[in-house]
């Protein structure tokens, strides 16, 4: 398998110790996570968090919402993990382990 072949697949990531302290910023709570790969480039691998909890600061008109009325919503995000922080990757060739057709993916919730 080539690294480029991982795009669009569900992959198990094992991160290096040096990035562990920064992972909670991306709502990754362990140094291992299953994630869908959304892209591969020279800098690293892009992974998807389908349910990142983000505070909504602006309304539909672009006006700032007062802090006491802001709410958190789950949004789909893409996170770049630089190559130097990836210790190991695992891809499963069985079709049942490929990217799910819905928004519920293991990893970001199951590994909290």
SULBEL-V931327 format. One line per field, one symbol per residue. psi: psi as a letter, one per 30 degrees, with the letter a starting at -180 (. if undefined). A space follows every 10 residues. Layout:
psi = ???
This chain:
psi = klefffkglk kkkjlleffe ffefeghkgl gkkklkkflk afeakklkjf hkjkkjfkaf fgkkkkefgk lklklklkkk jkefgjelkk kkfkffglkl fafjkldfef g.
